[in-house]
Amino acid sequence: MKKIEFTVPGAPRGKGRPRFNTKSGTTYTPDTTTKYEQNVRTAYLKVTDWMADPKQPLAIYVTAFMEIAQSDTKKTKERKLRGFLKPVKTPDIDNILKIVMDGLNGIAYPDDKQIVDAHIKKRYSSEPRVDVTIVEVAE
């Protein structure tokens, strides 16, 4: 069973909503979303160039490590690092998962419809990042 693990450095981002240009009548993806999806692809390709078989079901595990505010007290920072306080703030957890999965489309798997199991959580860290694991699911 194949298992790929990689890290996307920097603050986690959520998938941005599509924007609509009223003059041209076109829909487009915000630049921040496009750049972050590219960061996800780059981080994946630093580890492997493996692509799942199109019929292979996959599971994805995502942990988004959020930055701790500099203005927090020493006690609050410690409670966040130890996991007693969880990041109840943006980006939304579903948007983090969506931007990671969309960023991996076409390089880790042909289409994210292959993801049959997803686990995501947000935590605090002194090193903001997103840790991702992709695993083949036994049939």
Beta strands, then each sheet from edge to edge (+ up, - down):
strand 1: 3-9
strand 2: 19-21
strand 3: 26-28
strand 4: 58-67
strand 5: 115-125
strand 6: 129-136
sheet 1: 1+ 6- 4+ 5+
sheet 2: 2+ 3-
end
